[in-house]
Amino acid sequence: MKFLRSQSLRRRLTWRLVLLQTITLSVAATLLTMALLQLDPSQRLIDATLSEVVAQSMQRSPDGGLFVGPNKALDTYRAEGPGVWFLVVDDAGNSYREGPVPQQYELLLPILNKLWFVDIRDQGEPHTLSAAFYTGETSIGKLHVLAGGGAFVSLVFAGILLGNIFILPLLVVLIIATVIAIPLIVRKVMRGLDSAEAQARSINFDQHGTRLPLDTVPKEVRGLVTAMNEALSRLDEGYERHRRFLADAAHELKTPIAILQTRVENLDPGPERARLLADAARLAAMAEQLLDLQRLAQSRIDFQPVDLVPLAERVVADHAPLAISAGYDISLRAGAPSAWVKGDRGAIERLLTNLTQNAVVHGGNQGTIEIEIDGQGSFEVHDSGPGIAPEHREKIFEPFYRIRPLDRGAGLGLNLVREVVRQHGGSISVLPSHLGGVCFRVELPVAVAP
């Protein structure tokens, strides 16, 4: 019952149609049975095969006349019905008669070859006037036969026989066709919805302007699909406003931050000046990260072969003063002189820069920051910090997510890293580091050296 009460429209429609068709066929079979039961058992019919057997038994004499040849089936009819009679005529007018032919049918002899179908039933016993007619080609030409006087069958038996031969198999075929054909028909009708569903599932954050097709879905659900398309349009408009706002805000922040940095640098040296410069640097970094996110969202990656080794050397050189002043040793280990990947040089450099800055911020201000390049399209950034618990390893890539409160950063660096990796078709994983802290492992598509 739970299966029948499923919320699936396809399943509910299929089972209701199957049930309706089954009930219809059952009612038809019941009515047919009731009609057979209403027949008078005393009414009898001539077995139609009698006239056909007679036709197949006929032979032709040398002068063209007709006579009966040996035939076991005809002998059986004669034995079971001593009153068997028949009239036979060919197209040339040759005729043959046998048995007690009723006088009334003697008059049909001249026109018997003009008839196409005859079915004569006698109203009462002994059914001497009941007759069966056959016309068709035989081995000696076309013959027309009218036969009777034996081979009687009950009208009820004939009805049951007819039902078993024709109607019952027809009902079985209809039931099988119902069970098989209706689900196929429903599936074909719902194919448009399946296509719309597949397209809806393919929509993601980066595919703006995508709409579900209307021409392939049933008319009854076009209103729902139209409403979904309108909702997608509103989401696109809202996203575009949000993107423009972030880009404009980040861009507008760069000017006052630069002015602030210049003014702070003109202050007298001291602890307060150093703290203000650090705060201004944080603001500048956050504005640059916001701009980077918008650039990634709007630009297409220009995939070119990029050598990770010199790129990482430059990042390490740029961050060495910051790392050393924060209490770290920083190093680069490469398994080969070159490690080529396919991607955008600027985006990969921002990726590595953010991972290095993340290690500086969260490494505990002691120990080592180590970048390892294996030469197979992957690199790792290790630190000696407190590490990251497994339950936080997926959440840290969400924007503004914090494991613990900090007075530095905006929580956008790792989100930027994940976006760069995703746009390159790569992967990033968070693992325990052999240095005791955390390891960020990035895998990018390998490129052939130019």
Contacts in CASP RR format, 6 or more apart in sequence:
PFRMAT RR
TARGET T0000
AUTHOR 0000-0000-0000
METHOD contacts of the structure
MODEL  1
MKFLRSQSLRRRLTWRLVLLQTITLSVAATLLTMALLQLDPSQRLIDATL
SEVVAQSMQRSPDGGLFVGPNKALDTYRAEGPGVWFLVVDDAGNSYREGP
VPQQYELLLPILNKLWFVDIRDQGEPHTLSAAFYTGETSIGKLHVLAGGG
AFVSLVFAGILLGNIFILPLLVVLIIATVIAIPLIVRKVMRGLDSAEAQA
RSINFDQHGTRLPLDTVPKEVRGLVTAMNEALSRLDEGYERHRRFLADAA
HELKTPIAILQTRVENLDPGPERARLLADAARLAAMAEQLLDLQRLAQSR
IDFQPVDLVPLAERVVADHAPLAISAGYDISLRAGAPSAWVKGDRGAIER
LLTNLTQNAVVHGGNQGTIEIEIDGQGSFEVHDSGPGIAPEHREKIFEPF
YRIRPLDRGAGLGLNLVREVVRQHGGSISVLPSHLGGVCFRVELPVAVAP
3 11 0 8 1.000
4 12 0 8 1.000
4 15 0 8 1.000
6 12 0 8 1.000
9 190 0 8 1.000
10 186 0 8 1.000
10 187 0 8 1.000
10 190 0 8 1.000
13 186 0 8 1.000
14 182 0 8 1.000
14 183 0 8 1.000
14 186 0 8 1.000
17 178 0 8 1.000
17 182 0 8 1.000
17 186 0 8 1.000
18 178 0 8 1.000
18 179 0 8 1.000
18 182 0 8 1.000
18 183 0 8 1.000
21 174 0 8 1.000
21 175 0 8 1.000
21 178 0 8 1.000
21 182 0 8 1.000
22 175 0 8 1.000
22 178 0 8 1.000
25 171 0 8 1.000
25 174 0 8 1.000
25 175 0 8 1.000
25 178 0 8 1.000
28 171 0 8 1.000
29 171 0 8 1.000
32 163 0 8 1.000
32 167 0 8 1.000
36 156 0 8 1.000
36 159 0 8 1.000
36 160 0 8 1.000
39 155 0 8 1.000
39 156 0 8 1.000
39 159 0 8 1.000
40 155 0 8 1.000
40 156 0 8 1.000
41 154 0 8 1.000
41 155 0 8 1.000
41 156 0 8 1.000
42 124 0 8 1.000
42 125 0 8 1.000
43 121 0 8 1.000
43 124 0 8 1.000
43 154 0 8 1.000
43 155 0 8 1.000
44 127 0 8 1.000
44 130 0 8 1.000
44 152 0 8 1.000
44 153 0 8 1.000
44 154 0 8 1.000
44 155 0 8 1.000
45 121 0 8 1.000
45 130 0 8 1.000
45 152 0 8 1.000
45 153 0 8 1.000
45 154 0 8 1.000
45 155 0 8 1.000
45 158 0 8 1.000
46 127 0 8 1.000
46 130 0 8 1.000
46 131 0 8 1.000
46 132 0 8 1.000
46 147 0 8 1.000
46 148 0 8 1.000
46 149 0 8 1.000
46 150 0 8 1.000
46 151 0 8 1.000
46 152 0 8 1.000
46 153 0 8 1.000
47 132 0 8 1.000
47 150 0 8 1.000
47 151 0 8 1.000
47 152 0 8 1.000
47 153 0 8 1.000
48 132 0 8 1.000
48 134 0 8 1.000
49 151 0 8 1.000
50 77 0 8 1.000
50 84 0 8 1.000
50 86 0 8 1.000
50 132 0 8 1.000
50 147 0 8 1.000
50 148 0 8 1.000
50 150 0 8 1.000
50 151 0 8 1.000
51 86 0 8 1.000
51 132 0 8 1.000
51 133 0 8 1.000
51 134 0 8 1.000
51 145 0 8 1.000
51 146 0 8 1.000
51 147 0 8 1.000
51 148 0 8 1.000
52 134 0 8 1.000
52 145 0 8 1.000
53 71 0 8 1.000
53 73 0 8 1.000
53 74 0 8 1.000
53 77 0 8 1.000
54 68 0 8 1.000
54 74 0 8 1.000
54 86 0 8 1.000
54 88 0 8 1.000
54 134 0 8 1.000
54 145 0 8 1.000
54 147 0 8 1.000
55 88 0 8 1.000
55 134 0 8 1.000
55 136 0 8 1.000
55 138 0 8 1.000
55 143 0 8 1.000
55 145 0 8 1.000
56 71 0 8 1.000
56 138 0 8 1.000
56 139 0 8 1.000
57 68 0 8 1.000
57 69 0 8 1.000
57 70 0 8 1.000
57 71 0 8 1.000
57 73 0 8 1.000
57 74 0 8 1.000
58 66 0 8 1.000
58 67 0 8 1.000
58 68 0 8 1.000
58 69 0 8 1.000
58 88 0 8 1.000
58 96 0 8 1.000
58 138 0 8 1.000
58 140 0 8 1.000
58 143 0 8 1.000
59 66 0 8 1.000
59 67 0 8 1.000
59 68 0 8 1.000
59 69 0 8 1.000
59 140 0 8 1.000
60 66 0 8 1.000
60 67 0 8 1.000
60 140 0 8 1.000
61 67 0 8 1.000
64 92 0 8 1.000
64 94 0 8 1.000
65 94 0 8 1.000
65 96 0 8 1.000
66 88 0 8 1.000
66 90 0 8 1.000
66 94 0 8 1.000
66 95 0 8 1.000
66 96 0 8 1.000
66 140 0 8 1.000
66 143 0 8 1.000
67 96 0 8 1.000
68 74 0 8 1.000
68 96 0 8 1.000
68 98 0 8 1.000
77 84 0 8 1.000
77 150 0 8 1.000
77 151 0 8 1.000
78 84 0 8 1.000
80 150 0 8 1.000
80 151 0 8 1.000
81 149 0 8 1.000
81 150 0 8 1.000
81 151 0 8 1.000
83 99 0 8 1.000
83 100 0 8 1.000
83 149 0 8 1.000
83 150 0 8 1.000
84 98 0 8 1.000
84 99 0 8 1.000
84 147 0 8 1.000
84 148 0 8 1.000
84 149 0 8 1.000
84 150 0 8 1.000
84 151 0 8 1.000
85 97 0 8 1.000
85 98 0 8 1.000
85 99 0 8 1.000
85 100 0 8 1.000
85 101 0 8 1.000
85 102 0 8 1.000
85 147 0 8 1.000
85 148 0 8 1.000
85 149 0 8 1.000
86 97 0 8 1.000
86 98 0 8 1.000
86 99 0 8 1.000
86 101 0 8 1.000
86 145 0 8 1.000
86 146 0 8 1.000
86 147 0 8 1.000
86 148 0 8 1.000
87 95 0 8 1.000
87 96 0 8 1.000
87 97 0 8 1.000
87 101 0 8 1.000
87 105 0 8 1.000
87 108 0 8 1.000
87 109 0 8 1.000
87 112 0 8 1.000
87 145 0 8 1.000
87 146 0 8 1.000
87 147 0 8 1.000
88 95 0 8 1.000
88 96 0 8 1.000
88 97 0 8 1.000
88 143 0 8 1.000
88 144 0 8 1.000
88 145 0 8 1.000
89 95 0 8 1.000
89 96 0 8 1.000
89 109 0 8 1.000
89 112 0 8 1.000
89 113 0 8 1.000
89 143 0 8 1.000
89 144 0 8 1.000
90 113 0 8 1.000
90 140 0 8 1.000
90 141 0 8 1.000
90 142 0 8 1.000
90 143 0 8 1.000
90 144 0 8 1.000
91 113 0 8 1.000
91 141 0 8 1.000
91 142 0 8 1.000
93 113 0 8 1.000
95 109 0 8 1.000
95 112 0 8 1.000
97 109 0 8 1.000
100 149 0 8 1.000
102 128 0 8 1.000
102 129 0 8 1.000
104 129 0 8 1.000
105 131 0 8 1.000
105 146 0 8 1.000
108 115 0 8 1.000
108 146 0 8 1.000
112 144 0 8 1.000
112 146 0 8 1.000
113 144 0 8 1.000
115 133 0 8 1.000
115 135 0 8 1.000
115 144 0 8 1.000
116 135 0 8 1.000
117 133 0 8 1.000
118 131 0 8 1.000
118 132 0 8 1.000
118 133 0 8 1.000
118 146 0 8 1.000
119 132 0 8 1.000
119 133 0 8 1.000
120 129 0 8 1.000
120 130 0 8 1.000
120 131 0 8 1.000
120 133 0 8 1.000
121 130 0 8 1.000
122 128 0 8 1.000
122 129 0 8 1.000
122 130 0 8 1.000
127 149 0 8 1.000
127 152 0 8 1.000
128 149 0 8 1.000
130 148 0 8 1.000
130 149 0 8 1.000
130 152 0 8 1.000
131 146 0 8 1.000
131 147 0 8 1.000
131 148 0 8 1.000
131 149 0 8 1.000
132 146 0 8 1.000
132 147 0 8 1.000
132 148 0 8 1.000
133 144 0 8 1.000
133 145 0 8 1.000
133 146 0 8 1.000
133 147 0 8 1.000
134 143 0 8 1.000
134 144 0 8 1.000
134 145 0 8 1.000
134 147 0 8 1.000
135 142 0 8 1.000
135 143 0 8 1.000
135 144 0 8 1.000
135 145 0 8 1.000
136 142 0 8 1.000
136 143 0 8 1.000
136 144 0 8 1.000
153 161 0 8 1.000
189 218 0 8 1.000
190 218 0 8 1.000
191 216 0 8 1.000
192 213 0 8 1.000
192 216 0 8 1.000
192 217 0 8 1.000
192 218 0 8 1.000
193 217 0 8 1.000
193 218 0 8 1.000
193 221 0 8 1.000
195 213 0 8 1.000
195 216 0 8 1.000
196 212 0 8 1.000
196 213 0 8 1.000
196 216 0 8 1.000
196 217 0 8 1.000
196 225 0 8 1.000
199 210 0 8 1.000
199 212 0 8 1.000
199 213 0 8 1.000
200 212 0 8 1.000
200 228 0 8 1.000
202 210 0 8 1.000
203 210 0 8 1.000
203 232 0 8 1.000
206 297 0 8 1.000
208 236 0 8 1.000
208 239 0 8 1.000
208 240 0 8 1.000
209 232 0 8 1.000
209 233 0 8 1.000
209 236 0 8 1.000
210 232 0 8 1.000
211 229 0 8 1.000
211 232 0 8 1.000
211 233 0 8 1.000
212 225 0 8 1.000
212 228 0 8 1.000
212 229 0 8 1.000
212 232 0 8 1.000
213 225 0 8 1.000
214 222 0 8 1.000
214 225 0 8 1.000
214 226 0 8 1.000
214 229 0 8 1.000
217 225 0 8 1.000
243 294 0 8 1.000
243 297 0 8 1.000
243 298 0 8 1.000
246 290 0 8 1.000
246 293 0 8 1.000
246 294 0 8 1.000
247 290 0 8 1.000
247 291 0 8 1.000
247 294 0 8 1.000
249 290 0 8 1.000
250 287 0 8 1.000
250 288 0 8 1.000
250 290 0 8 1.000
250 291 0 8 1.000
250 294 0 8 1.000
251 287 0 8 1.000
251 291 0 8 1.000
253 283 0 8 1.000
253 287 0 8 1.000
254 284 0 8 1.000
254 287 0 8 1.000
254 288 0 8 1.000
257 280 0 8 1.000
257 283 0 8 1.000
257 284 0 8 1.000
257 287 0 8 1.000
258 284 0 8 1.000
260 280 0 8 1.000
260 283 0 8 1.000
261 277 0 8 1.000
261 280 0 8 1.000
261 281 0 8 1.000
261 284 0 8 1.000
264 273 0 8 1.000
264 276 0 8 1.000
264 277 0 8 1.000
264 280 0 8 1.000
265 273 0 8 1.000
265 277 0 8 1.000
267 273 0 8 1.000
267 276 0 8 1.000
278 408 0 8 1.000
282 408 0 8 1.000
282 409 0 8 1.000
282 410 0 8 1.000
285 357 0 8 1.000
285 409 0 8 1.000
286 409 0 8 1.000
286 410 0 8 1.000
286 412 0 8 1.000
289 354 0 8 1.000
289 410 0 8 1.000
289 412 0 8 1.000
289 413 0 8 1.000
289 416 0 8 1.000
290 412 0 8 1.000
292 350 0 8 1.000
292 416 0 8 1.000
293 412 0 8 1.000
293 415 0 8 1.000
293 416 0 8 1.000
293 419 0 8 1.000
296 347 0 8 1.000
296 416 0 8 1.000
296 419 0 8 1.000
296 420 0 8 1.000
296 423 0 8 1.000
297 419 0 8 1.000
301 343 0 8 1.000
301 344 0 8 1.000
301 347 0 8 1.000
301 423 0 8 1.000
301 424 0 8 1.000
302 343 0 8 1.000
302 344 0 8 1.000
303 342 0 8 1.000
303 343 0 8 1.000
303 344 0 8 1.000
303 424 0 8 1.000
304 342 0 8 1.000
304 343 0 8 1.000
304 344 0 8 1.000
304 345 0 8 1.000
304 447 0 8 1.000
305 340 0 8 1.000
305 341 0 8 1.000
305 342 0 8 1.000
305 343 0 8 1.000
305 447 0 8 1.000
305 448 0 8 1.000
305 449 0 8 1.000
305 450 0 8 1.000
306 340 0 8 1.000
306 341 0 8 1.000
306 342 0 8 1.000
306 343 0 8 1.000
306 344 0 8 1.000
306 345 0 8 1.000
306 348 0 8 1.000
306 447 0 8 1.000
307 338 0 8 1.000
307 339 0 8 1.000
307 340 0 8 1.000
307 449 0 8 1.000
308 334 0 8 1.000
308 339 0 8 1.000
308 340 0 8 1.000
308 341 0 8 1.000
308 348 0 8 1.000
308 373 0 8 1.000
308 375 0 8 1.000
308 377 0 8 1.000
308 379 0 8 1.000
309 334 0 8 1.000
309 336 0 8 1.000
309 337 0 8 1.000
309 338 0 8 1.000
309 339 0 8 1.000
309 373 0 8 1.000
311 345 0 8 1.000
311 348 0 8 1.000
311 349 0 8 1.000
311 352 0 8 1.000
312 332 0 8 1.000
312 334 0 8 1.000
312 352 0 8 1.000
312 371 0 8 1.000
312 373 0 8 1.000
312 379 0 8 1.000
313 332 0 8 1.000
314 349 0 8 1.000
315 349 0 8 1.000
315 352 0 8 1.000
315 353 0 8 1.000
315 356 0 8 1.000
315 371 0 8 1.000
316 330 0 8 1.000
316 331 0 8 1.000
316 332 0 8 1.000
316 356 0 8 1.000
316 371 0 8 1.000
318 353 0 8 1.000
319 330 0 8 1.000
319 353 0 8 1.000
319 356 0 8 1.000
319 357 0 8 1.000
319 360 0 8 1.000
320 330 0 8 1.000
322 360 0 8 1.000
323 329 0 8 1.000
323 330 0 8 1.000
323 356 0 8 1.000
323 360 0 8 1.000
323 369 0 8 1.000
324 330 0 8 1.000
326 360 0 8 1.000
326 365 0 8 1.000
327 365 0 8 1.000
327 366 0 8 1.000
327 367 0 8 1.000
328 359 0 8 1.000
328 360 0 8 1.000
328 363 0 8 1.000
328 365 0 8 1.000
328 366 0 8 1.000
328 367 0 8 1.000
328 368 0 8 1.000
328 369 0 8 1.000
328 383 0 8 1.000
329 367 0 8 1.000
329 368 0 8 1.000
329 369 0 8 1.000
330 356 0 8 1.000
330 368 0 8 1.000
330 369 0 8 1.000
330 370 0 8 1.000
330 371 0 8 1.000
331 368 0 8 1.000
331 369 0 8 1.000
331 370 0 8 1.000
331 371 0 8 1.000
332 370 0 8 1.000
332 371 0 8 1.000
332 372 0 8 1.000
332 373 0 8 1.000
333 370 0 8 1.000
333 371 0 8 1.000
333 372 0 8 1.000
333 373 0 8 1.000
334 372 0 8 1.000
334 373 0 8 1.000
334 375 0 8 1.000
335 373 0 8 1.000
335 374 0 8 1.000
335 375 0 8 1.000
336 373 0 8 1.000
336 375 0 8 1.000
338 375 0 8 1.000
338 449 0 8 1.000
339 373 0 8 1.000
339 374 0 8 1.000
339 375 0 8 1.000
339 376 0 8 1.000
339 377 0 8 1.000
339 379 0 8 1.000
340 377 0 8 1.000
340 446 0 8 1.000
340 447 0 8 1.000
340 448 0 8 1.000
340 449 0 8 1.000
341 348 0 8 1.000
341 377 0 8 1.000
341 444 0 8 1.000
341 445 0 8 1.000
341 446 0 8 1.000
341 447 0 8 1.000
342 424 0 8 1.000
342 444 0 8 1.000
342 445 0 8 1.000
342 446 0 8 1.000
342 447 0 8 1.000
343 424 0 8 1.000
343 444 0 8 1.000
343 445 0 8 1.000
343 447 0 8 1.000
344 424 0 8 1.000
347 420 0 8 1.000
347 423 0 8 1.000
347 424 0 8 1.000
348 420 0 8 1.000
348 424 0 8 1.000
348 444 0 8 1.000
350 416 0 8 1.000
350 420 0 8 1.000
351 416 0 8 1.000
351 417 0 8 1.000
351 420 0 8 1.000
351 421 0 8 1.000
351 442 0 8 1.000
352 371 0 8 1.000
352 379 0 8 1.000
352 381 0 8 1.000
354 413 0 8 1.000
354 414 0 8 1.000
354 416 0 8 1.000
354 417 0 8 1.000
355 381 0 8 1.000
355 417 0 8 1.000
355 440 0 8 1.000
355 442 0 8 1.000
356 369 0 8 1.000
356 371 0 8 1.000
356 381 0 8 1.000
357 413 0 8 1.000
358 381 0 8 1.000
358 413 0 8 1.000
358 414 0 8 1.000
358 417 0 8 1.000
358 440 0 8 1.000
359 369 0 8 1.000
359 381 0 8 1.000
359 382 0 8 1.000
359 383 0 8 1.000
360 369 0 8 1.000
361 406 0 8 1.000
361 408 0 8 1.000
361 409 0 8 1.000
362 383 0 8 1.000
362 385 0 8 1.000
362 386 0 8 1.000
362 387 0 8 1.000
362 438 0 8 1.000
363 369 0 8 1.000
363 383 0 8 1.000
363 384 0 8 1.000
363 385 0 8 1.000
363 386 0 8 1.000
363 437 0 8 1.000
364 384 0 8 1.000
364 385 0 8 1.000
364 386 0 8 1.000
366 384 0 8 1.000
366 385 0 8 1.000
367 383 0 8 1.000
367 384 0 8 1.000
367 385 0 8 1.000
367 435 0 8 1.000
368 382 0 8 1.000
368 383 0 8 1.000
368 384 0 8 1.000
368 435 0 8 1.000
369 381 0 8 1.000
369 382 0 8 1.000
369 383 0 8 1.000
369 384 0 8 1.000
370 381 0 8 1.000
370 382 0 8 1.000
370 383 0 8 1.000
370 435 0 8 1.000
371 379 0 8 1.000
371 380 0 8 1.000
371 381 0 8 1.000
371 382 0 8 1.000
372 379 0 8 1.000
372 380 0 8 1.000
372 382 0 8 1.000
373 379 0 8 1.000
374 380 0 8 1.000
376 446 0 8 1.000
377 443 0 8 1.000
377 444 0 8 1.000
377 445 0 8 1.000
377 446 0 8 1.000
378 441 0 8 1.000
378 442 0 8 1.000
378 443 0 8 1.000
378 444 0 8 1.000
379 441 0 8 1.000
379 442 0 8 1.000
380 439 0 8 1.000
380 440 0 8 1.000
380 441 0 8 1.000
380 442 0 8 1.000
381 439 0 8 1.000
381 440 0 8 1.000
382 433 0 8 1.000
382 434 0 8 1.000
382 435 0 8 1.000
382 437 0 8 1.000
382 438 0 8 1.000
382 439 0 8 1.000
383 433 0 8 1.000
383 435 0 8 1.000
383 437 0 8 1.000
383 438 0 8 1.000
384 433 0 8 1.000
384 435 0 8 1.000
384 436 0 8 1.000
384 437 0 8 1.000
385 435 0 8 1.000
385 436 0 8 1.000
385 437 0 8 1.000
385 438 0 8 1.000
386 437 0 8 1.000
387 432 0 8 1.000
387 433 0 8 1.000
387 436 0 8 1.000
387 437 0 8 1.000
387 438 0 8 1.000
388 396 0 8 1.000
388 403 0 8 1.000
388 430 0 8 1.000
388 438 0 8 1.000
389 403 0 8 1.000
392 403 0 8 1.000
393 430 0 8 1.000
395 401 0 8 1.000
396 403 0 8 1.000
396 414 0 8 1.000
396 430 0 8 1.000
397 414 0 8 1.000
397 415 0 8 1.000
397 417 0 8 1.000
397 418 0 8 1.000
397 428 0 8 1.000
398 415 0 8 1.000
399 411 0 8 1.000
399 412 0 8 1.000
399 415 0 8 1.000
400 410 0 8 1.000
400 411 0 8 1.000
400 412 0 8 1.000
401 411 0 8 1.000
402 411 0 8 1.000
417 428 0 8 1.000
417 440 0 8 1.000
417 442 0 8 1.000
418 428 0 8 1.000
421 427 0 8 1.000
421 428 0 8 1.000
421 442 0 8 1.000
421 444 0 8 1.000
424 444 0 8 1.000
424 445 0 8 1.000
425 444 0 8 1.000
425 445 0 8 1.000
426 442 0 8 1.000
426 443 0 8 1.000
426 444 0 8 1.000
426 445 0 8 1.000
427 442 0 8 1.000
427 443 0 8 1.000
428 440 0 8 1.000
428 441 0 8 1.000
428 442 0 8 1.000
428 443 0 8 1.000
429 440 0 8 1.000
429 441 0 8 1.000
430 438 0 8 1.000
430 439 0 8 1.000
430 440 0 8 1.000
430 441 0 8 1.000
431 438 0 8 1.000
431 439 0 8 1.000
431 440 0 8 1.000
431 441 0 8 1.000
432 438 0 8 1.000
432 439 0 8 1.000
433 439 0 8 1.000
END
